[in-house]
Amino acid sequence: MAFEIHGVRFLLEAARDGVSFEDTLTLGRTALGVRRRQLEAAFRRARLPLAAGEAQRLLDGPYADAFLRRLGAARIASIDGSDYEGATIVHDLNRAASADLKGRYSAVIDGGTLEHVFNVPVALASCMRLLRVGGRFFAMTPCNNYMGHGFYQFSPELFWRVFGEPNGFVVERMFVCELAPTAPWYAVADPAAIGARVTLRNRRETQLLVQARKCRDVPPGALTVQQSDYVALWEHGGSTGPPRPTGVRRIAAGILPEPVKAVLRPLLARLDALGSPYRPPAFRRYRPGQAPARPHD
């Protein structure tokens, strides 16, 4: 696992905004997968000072510990299913973490581990319990075009629901970006807030950047996780459902005869291919330094 350039920028912005990394836990030993000039540019982007020669010193060594200390980590731990990389806690994340670790960390960071863990609900619940109240969970995790990389690719809906208020958390920031170093970030809306599924069809490896804050402790086994559109359907009796977004296409789909729609579908698909897949209200372009408001705020 490694913090690539987007993960580095994401963590630097969090540090700039006052997030505490004092007691940091990483899922697996995490390297720093950037070049010196990229790291220097990332500090400039976050408007954080960097002394002469400091970037190279942060890159020395096989893991990202020096970078985490630069973020403010006084104590750094790592948890992994094996000690082959020298993890400080040897534990299989498919099983619940030890109770004596509860509330120990101010930051828990997944830099590319969860997609390799079969029992994701158990792993996420452990991450939540290991955080102290006020601490942050970070994930830099695959969401599109990573088939074969691990067991899973993740939907934004998963993180919005798991790290929601019923479970004692709030999502503070969520972005989607392609893997290319110059790829832009797009803030990702909560499907429950916009009343529609947040979907994406694109052609490049794409990841989610997630930051969530723990607001209160929730008893183990009490997590509430349901997909938001189904909850809305159940609450509205299942037959009528909640109000749905309207648009030219939705109206046309309801009134045009099937032969006409059959002709229009390939034409619309070609038009879609020419445009950006990151469309509002699901996505909003994010600029460095912009206030991290949710897309629907």
Secondary structure, 3 states (H helix, E strand, C coil): CEECHHHHHHHHHHHHCCCCCCEEEEECCCEECCCHHHHHHHHHHCCCCCCCCHHHHHHCCCCCHHHHHHHCCCEEEEEECCCCCCCCEECCCCCCCCHHHCCCEEEEEECCCHHHCCCHHHHHHHHHHHEEEEEEEEEEEEEECCCCCCCCCCCHHHHHHHCCHHHCEEEEEEEEEECCCCCCEEEECCHHHHCCCCCCCCCCCEEEEEEEEECCCCCCCCCCCCCHHHHHHHHCCCCCCCCCCCCHHHHHHHHCCHHHHHHHHHHHHHHHHHCCCCCCCCEEEECCCCCCCCCCC
